[in-house]
Amino acid sequence: MPLGGPPSFNTSGHQFSLFNANPSFPIGGHQPPAAAPIPFIQPSHVQIPSFIPPAYQAPPTPIAPPMFGNNCGCTIQPATHCTSGPAIGARNLETYMKNNFGGTRTEIFNCRDVRGGATTSLHGEGRAVDFYANKADGNRAFEALQTIACQNGIQEIIWDKQIWTDGKGVRPYNGVHPHHDHVHIGLNKCGAEKFDLK
Ligand SMILES: [Zn+2]
């Protein structure tokens, strides 16, 4: 080796580098251990909504009267003239009354005016039934007929000093005859043709 040459610099084989070639031995020799994964625990008070499709709801439909009977309504149609006999619907109503409410007898056709009045009775057009009955049967019939009247063409019911018509409901009846011994059931023109309950 020539004299006067630059001094060699030997660090006894150590090399020092800021470059850490081996991450298993981190610089500084200390690294916090990796944190253990924290298990996810669902709090019991939390409800996880599952997807439930909403129940199908049909659009609202208009409220309609029950569809049974002949849909003849219960509009009042006064009689104007005598016919020749009972209407078929009145015959059917007569049978319906006997079948469902007992009674003692029935009457339909009678060419006369309204008692105490000057207009033709519904009996003159053969579309009213007089149902003779005791108090219990009469009461039962009077109540029940109101519930079916407007689906079956019944326009008026008179019983024991009371009258029912649609809209006005039950109120005192002040006719000449008190109807204490029979229920008078008047049919409108549609009911006189189509009443067919059994
Ligand atoms: Zn009558």
Residues whose N, C-alpha, C, O or C-beta is under 5 A from the ligand:
A	BS01	ZN	A128 V129 D130 H184
